[in-house]
Amino acid sequence: MSKGSTMPVGRQDWSFSDETIYLNHGSFGPSPRVVQTVREEWSQRLNANPMDFYLRQFDAAIDHAAERLGKWIGTEGRDLVFVDNATVAMNVVAESLTLGPDDEVLLNDHEYGAVFRIWRSVCEKTGAKIVSPTIGIGSDDQPRRFESASDISEPIIRAITPRTKLIIISHITSATAIKFPVEEVCRVARERGIPVCIDGPHALAMIDLNLKKIDCDFYCASLHKWLSAPFGAGFLFVHRKWQAKLKPHLTSWGRSLGGCPSRWQDNLNWLGTRDPAPFLSVPAAIDFLEGFGLENFRSQTHELARYARHQLEPILGQVATIPDSMDWYGSMIAIPLPADVSRKAKPNAIHPLQQKLWNDHHIEALVTECHGHRFLRASCHLYNSRADIDALCSAVARLLPGERGQ
């Protein structure tokens, strides 16, 4: 079904207010109405008889959802577990890895801020060290431009030492929207006996994800992004050699309430009383995208991101840091802001350009930050159109002189 469009999809399938132009699916991607409905139906089943649901229905339902997701991402349901989001998944990995004072955790300068914070906390407790090679900071005024995948993989690989105990790498970066060469990094890491944890919230649905082919040790993802599953749905993939070593970030019963045989997911499937409707709605989100056609989804959203790139570059007077190819970016693109505009942001504050886009034009588009450089990131989904991009570009063109003059 993924080869052709069988179902027309558009803005009417989501719940946006009429005045909102939403170009930030990469941060908080809302579910289409049909997935919202399925989520509500699961919650209603829970509330109709919680005892029956938790003791007699839950195990089979969560297994079915995991099997469906597993087939979709090139693995098996037995090798993944649902969690609230990628941050929870990364915390579980951090809880499970044994580190000591002589050990190193290898990230890079494009990794997500919360991921850095997780591993910084772990290293402070254990005495281990974070190693973060520079791959794309560039000059004071301009971020680095990439020309080949080796520009990214080689600095990471060069930073591996005998003390490296884990490599953490984004599949698609958040701030800069770049597809990273995770397969090459995983290949080298396997040869050296080093586990790899991939931070992959943006990859699911945006690219054809095959975990068996990548062969990583851990994969962390949020499902509310490009798959558009409900908020509160994510997963953690764990290679079988690590499953027995996994430790939960919270301690609860650690077993099935329905009396099923013990398995490694038990510590995370049951964390006390919670509504599992977001997890159980994942098959409905898969059905929705497959109904439109996955190849069509990727092509259509990439072409919108590409259109945004070509329109924004002359307005901003900046060039994207990656080649203009689907090999480098998918459904979102990040264009550097001019240096004088970039510097307008205060630490830990919303950039004034982003705030004005919403306040003055009801446009949600994100201004991201990567080591002092700021980017305007446009994220596109099936509810977006060229008219949305045109509105963004028109607003930026009007606001930019003001930003420079502040």
N, C-alpha and C positions, 0 to 999 in steps of 0.2 A: 504493500500500500504506500510505501514511502517514495515510490518512483514517480507518482503523478498526483495531481490535485484532484480529490474527489469531493471536497467540501469547501465552499466559499467561506472565507473567514475575514473579518474586519473589525473595526472599532465597536460595532454593535454587539460583538460577542463579549465585551468587557463592561465594567461598571463605571467608567470615567464620567465625571461631570462634563457638561457640554463645553465649558470654557477651558478645560484643562488640555494642554498639549504635553503628553508624557513621553519624554525621551531619556528616561533613566531606568529602564528595565534591568540594567546591569546591577543596580543597587537593590531595589525592592520591586521585583517583578510580580505584579498581581495575577491571580488566577482568572481565566475566562469564566463566564457565568456557569457553564455546564460543570466545570470542576468545583466551583463554589457549591452548586446544588448537590453534587455527590458527597462533598464534605459534610454538608448539613444532614444528609440522609444517614451517614455513618454515626454522627452525633446523636441523631434521633434514635437509632437502633440501640446505642449505648444507654440512653436515658430511659428507654422503654423497659429495660430490665438489666441493670448493671451486673448483677450476679450471673445471669445467663450469658451476658456478653463476655465478661472477663474470664469466666471459668469454662465456657463451652464454645464460644465463637472466635475469641481473639487469636488463639494460636494458629488456627487454619487461615484466618484472614490475613495475618501479618506474614505468614509463609507465602501465601499466594502473591501478595504485593511484592515481596522480596524476589520471588522467582521471576515475576514479570519484569521488574527493574533489572535484575541480573542478566537476563537474556538480552535486554536492550543495550547493555553496556559491555557485553562481551565477557561475562563471568557467570557464576551461579549464585542463586539466592543464599545458599549455605555459607557463602564467603563474604557476605555483607550484613550490616545491621543498620536499622533506621535510628537516626538521632535527630535532634531538633534542627541542627544546621552544621555547617563546616567548622565553626568555632568549637562546638561541642566535640565534634570528631577529632579535631586537632588536640584538644585537651585530653581526650582519652589516650591518644598516642603519646602525649607528653607524660601522662601518668604511668604508662606501661614501659617506657624505655629506662633502663638502668644506666645512670651516668655517674662518673667520678671526676675528681679534680684534674685528671690528665686528659679528659675527653673533650672533643670538639663537636659542635653542631654547626653544619654548614648551610647557610642561607645565601641570599644575594641582595643587592640593593634595590631590587624591584618587588620584594616580597611584601605582603599585606601587613599593615601596622599591627593589627591584633595578633597575627602569627608571631611577629617579632616579640611582642609583649609576653605571649605565652612562654616562648623558649627562653627569653631573658629571665623570667621568673624561675623557671626550672634550673637554669644555669647558676643563678644566685644561690639557690638552695643546695645544689650539689657540688659547686665549685668548678663545674665545666665551663667551657668558653664558647661563645658564639663567634664564628668566622663568617664574614660577609664581604666577599669580593665585589669590587666595583665593576659593573658591566655597562652602565648607561647613564652616569651622572653628567658627563660632558663638562663644558665650561661653565663659568658663572652665569652667562647669559643664555646659553643654548644647551639643551639636553643632547646627548650623543645620538647620532643617526646610525642605524644598523643596516648592513648590506647583506650579510649572510648569517645563517643559523650558528655558525662557528663563533661569530662575534659574541654570542650569548653562552654557548656551551663551553668554549675553551677556558674562559676565566673561572668558571665553576669547577671544571675538571682540574685545572692547575692548582686550585686551592685545597684539593683533597690531600690529606696527610695520613700517616699511620694512626693518628689520634682521632680521625674522623669517625664518629659513631652513627651519624645520621645525616642525610642530605634532604633538605626541604626545598621544593621548587614548585612554583605555580605552573599550572597547565596553560592558563591564559591569565595574564596579569590584570589586576583590578585598576590600578591608577593609569597604566599606559596602554591597556587593551591589546597586548602583544601575545601571540601564540609562541610559547617557549618549546624548545626541542627536547621534550621530556624523554623520548625514547632513547636518544643518544646518551643522555645523562644516566638513565637507568641501565643501559648496556654497559657503560664503563663502571658504574657502581657495582653491578653484579660481578664483573670480572675481579673486582677488588674486595668483594665480600662485605659491601657497605649497604645497609638498608636505605631505601628512598621513600619519603612521604610526599605525595603530590597534593597540593592544595588546588582543588579543581572545581570551585563553584561555577565558573563561567563556561566550562567546556561542555558540560552535559547538554545535549541537543544542539548547541552551536556547531559542534564538530561530531564526526562519527567516532564515538569513544569505544575503544576495545581494550579492556583491562588485561586480557590475556596477552595481547600483542605488546602492550607497554611493559608488563611484567614488573610492576612496582610492588613494594611491600605494604604500603598503606595508601589509600586514596580517600580524601575528605571532600565532601561536596554539600552544597545547599541545593535543594530541588525547587525552590520558589523562583529561581532566576529563569533561565531560558526555557526550562521544561514547563514553567508556570504551574507547578504543583502548589498546594496551599502553603502559606507561611507556617513555619514549624515543622517542615519536612526536609530532612537531609539524610545522608548516609555515610557510613564508614566502611570501606572495603579493607579487609585484612587478609594478607597472604596466609595460607594454611600453616606455614612454619611459625607464624606469630600468634595464632589464635589462642593457644593454651596459655600464652604469656600475657594476654590482654588483661588490664586492670580497669575497672570502671571509675569514672570520675566522681560517682556517688555510690554509696553502699545501701542496698536494699535487700530484698529476699534472695535475689540471685537465682531464681528458679521460675518455672512455669506455674501459674496458678491453676492451670487445667490439668496438671499432672503429667505433662509430656516428658519424655526422656531428657536428661540434662544435655545442654549444648553451650557453646561459648557465648552465644548471643544473649543468654538468659540474664546476665548481669546488666544488660542495657535495654532489653525488651521490657523489663518490668522495673521501673524506678519509682514505684509507688503509684497512687491513683492519678492518672492523666487521661486525657481524651486522645486516642490514637488516630482520630479521623484524618489528620493531615497525611499520615503514612499510608493509610488504607485508600486514600484518594489518588495515590500516585498512578495506578493503572489508568484511571480516567484521564489524567493529564497526558499520559503516553498515547492513549486512544485519540485525544484531541489533535495532537501534532501529527500523528500518523494519518489521521483522517484528511488533513490538509496535504500531507506529503513532506517527508523530512528533507529531501533534496530541494524541493520547492521552498521550504521554510528557510533553509540555509542560503539559497541563492537570492531569494527576495530580500531578506534582511541584510545580507552582505551588500547587495546593490544599493540599498538605502544608506548604509554606512559609508559606502564609497561615494555616493552622491553628496553626502554631508561633508566628506573630506574635501572633495573638489570645490565645493561652495565656500567652505570655511577658510581654507588655506589662503586665498587672496584677501579675504576680509581681515583675517588676523595677521597677515603678512608673515606667516610661519608655515613650515612644511612638516608634515608628519614624520616621525622618526623611523618609519619602517617602509619597505617597498610597497607599492600599490598592487598587492596580490592577496588572494584568498589564503595563500600559504602563511601569511603573516597576521591577518586579522579577519574576523568574521562579522558578527552582528553589531559590533560597536567599534568606534574609532576615537582616538584621543589626539587632539591637535594642541601643540604647545601654545600657551598664551605669550604675547609679547612681554619682554622682561619687565618693562615699566608697569604693565597691568598685573603681571604675576606677583610683583612685590607688594601690591595693595593689600593682600590678605594678612590678617593678624593671626598669630598662633592659635590653633584649635578653634578657629572661628570660620563660619561660612564665608566664602569669598564674596565680596560685594557684587561681582558680576552675576554669580549664581543667584544671589538674593534678589537682585533687580530683575533678572529674567522672570522670576516668579511674581514678584510684587507688581511689576509693571505690565507683564505680558502673559501671565499664567502659563509659563513654560517651565517644565521641570527638566533641567539638564545639569549635569554634575561638573563642578570644577574640582579636579583631583590634584594631588600633590605627590611628587616623588623626589625626595631629597632637595627641596628648595625650588624645583621646577614645577610649574602648574600647567595643567592641561584642561581644555574644554572637551569633555567626553560626551559623545552622542551615542545612545544605545537604542537600537531599533528592534521592534517586534512586529507581529502581524497586524496590529492595530494602527501602525504608523504609515505615513504616506510622504510623498515628496512635498506636499503642502506643509506638513509639519516641519520638515527640514527648511523649507523656504521661510517659514515664520521664524524659526530660530535664527537663521542667517540675517534676516531683516532686523530682528531685535538686537542681535549682537552688533551689527553695523551702526545702529543708532546709539547703543549704549557705550561702545568702545571709546569715542571721544571723551565722554564724561568720565570714564574710568581713568583715562590718561590725565585728565585735568584735576582730579581730586587732590 
